[in-house]
Amino acid sequence: MKIQSLSITLPSILGVAPVSGRIIQSPYRIGIHTSAIRRLQTQESTPLPGNGATLSAASTTTTTSTTSYTTTTTTAVGTSTTPDRTTGGTPPPEVTFPPDITTPVGIGGGPPGGTEVPPVIETRTTSTTPMVVTPGGGATTVVPGDEIDPVTASSAAASSPASSDWSFSPLTVPEGGLRPCNQVIEMGFVDNILPKEVILTTLNGMTDNMFDFTNETQASIAADVKAQMESLVTYSVRARKVCTSCEEANAIWEKTHADVTASEVMPYCMDGKFAYGRTIGGLVLEPIDSVTGDVVSGNIAASFWTDITETDPFLAASQVWPYDFSALLPQKLSFGAMASASAGTISFVPDVLGLGEDWQNPRSYMVKEVYQASSIPLLLKVENDYVEADSCTRLDKRIAISGYSEGGYAAISTADAVERLNDGYTNTFLGIGGAPIKLSTEQTRAILEMADDVFPFPAFAVRYANAYSSTNEDLVNYGLGQDYASDEYMNPDDKTKNIKIWIEYGLNYEEMVPLIPTPSSDVVNPEVVDMIVSSFAANYTDPCNSEFAPDSLDKACEAVKSNDLLETVESFKFPVTFCHSPNDEIVFYSNLPNVSAFENFNMIEDLPGVGGIVNPQGSHYESFPVCLMGFMFPFVAPPDEGIIRQITPIDEPCDTPVDGPDAPTVAPGGAPSESSNFPTSYMPTESSAFQSFGGLISFVTLFASIVGGIMW
């Protein structure tokens, strides 16, 4: 079975029936933030912000899934008392919403900071009455069960102007606060350890719910998926929220490296840089020996899953990790991190600067040093923690990194930072999915399409323009009057026309929609738009190096060009796998380098044993779960057949027993030889995982209900 793209039926994914226009801003979003749900799921029709739209109530039937995956009917809903930032106060009385899979922990998913919050119920809601949205006087009816085509769905909902009475208020910490730093995350299991049996049951239960067992083909695929999950799931998992800083990372480095200064290997953490003096947080998942209850013994590899950031800073990976797996499932790449941790690696999901614990500080976007500073200090912190604890676990220097879309950009940036450390660290695998590698050239076509009002994700203009408009002092155009945002949308007297305020106040994509003009390129500096449009009209795809680039944009162009990643990725000598659909309409296929010109580069569909199984052909959103599952492939290999998940003995004496049902497998001869290289260094033999990987890749259909979230 070849997986090329997915067609998603929204009602099976959302906790509410699908609605049009300003509720789901982008066709690539399959989740509604709690702030949007609060506005939607009122007992009476509630005006929607900015456009006077109302939502008619619908009768619903809700089913819930438990850990045993017995389906029952219930009418239970969660009740929110979380302050609503968009109205500057609390929601109207009696506001209820069915908690969905995007609900962040701390607002309904579990007890952050020790605050007891009733666990939410995972819902699958089927509406028996069409929901009607009336935006600006018109009416659109979406019948439950309708499919939205991600390619043809447009952003026309953003065309009507925002209401002048839209009110804003600054961000406030969610009720219950943030989870405490450098502590194990509380979960509803003994010793806060997610048992491997629950991980496997979760995967198998989801499989049962997603496949039609009356269909012989689907039943066979489901059985194949379950067999693959048994080989992948090896250890129980414990989650920690880890916090550190550039200052601590610098100190850790200087303590053990007398010959190389921290500023040489981590220039993004120097005093005065964007990241300096801030809190760097993230989710860390550890493989746990079910016999000892400790992290497995030995030298353990690391894996990074660089996630797609949210505009709401409280939707950070360390905050939304579920408390109760019967109620809420991991989101996006955190799910991949859970799998890779169970496979036997220390798995990281960085929060990214400005999110989670660092929520009060400025947020940036598509600036490579931001992602480097969000990752490497976490790596050094955790590595040092194991040494300081005198444990029998060591985080060695093998690192596998994967990411998609913005996360793919972050993955390249992180891999580059690992190379700069130059201290024996080895990038064993880099998976780059749908990434804007050619940020200053091919990806600027997005601005061209925005000017023509055909680009399907207009919020990209907001985040892109904001990032390069004097919000990050590390960029060369900072404070020079060469901002990428237009003056019209940096209006200090009108919050509805100030994209910096939108980002500062954490407006999510749904909340931005009524504020974005038509065409969405109007939020971009007209000089930048003219340069790009004129350049492409002359068939030149490098606007900043064209005859149309004015001197007045020299530093603005320099800022963007310095964050283009083509030269960076072409400098890599380690295994790199690209996963990119030729039909990607948001991050264009032309972002890819000349893959055939590099021996260490591969397209995921060309990998031995994977070709013909994983072959993304759909939209940007549709290809996400396909690529994600492809990047999980190295972790399916038996631990003694490759270096990615291999656990080797530590040099120092250690009294912790390593026997037991999930003791680490150590290859004969200890650490892998330096001669190991791509692709045999991590790939299993043709007779083992390759032949059965088709079943695992079929698992992408299951991921569609979990990986909800915008791809940028």
Secondary structure, DSSP 8 states (H G I E B T S, - for coil): --B-----BGGGTSSS----TTSS-STT-----HHHHHHHS-SS--B-TTT--BB----EEEEE--TT---EEE---EE----BTTTTB---TT-EE---TT--TTTTSS-GGG--------EEEEESS-EEE-GGG--EEE-TT-B--TTT---GGGGS---TT---------TT----TTEE---SSGGGEE-HHHHHHHHHHHHHHHS-TTSHHHHHHHHHHHHHHHHH--SEEEEEEEEE-HHHHHHHHHHH-SSS-HHHH-GGGSTTSTTTTS-EEEEEEEEE-TTTSSB-SEEEEEEEEE----SSTT--HHHHS-S-TTT----THHHHHHHHHHHT-EEEEE--TTSGGGTTS----S-HHHHHHHHHHHHHHHHHHHHHTT-SEEEEEEEEEEEETHHHHHHHHHHHHHHHH-SS-EEEEEEEES---STTTGGGHHHHHHHTT--S-THHHHHHHHHTSSS-TTSTTTTTT--SB-GGGB-TT-GGGBHHHHHHTT--HHHHGGGS-SSGGGGB-HHHHHHHHHHHHTT-S-GGGSTT--GGGHHHHHHHHTT--HHHHHT--S-EEEE--TT-SSS-GGGS--GGG-TTEEEGGGSTTTTTTB---S-HHHHHHHHHHHHTGGGTS-GGG-SSS--B--SS---S---STT-----TTSS--TT--TTTTT---IIIIIHHHHHHHTTHHHHTTT--S---
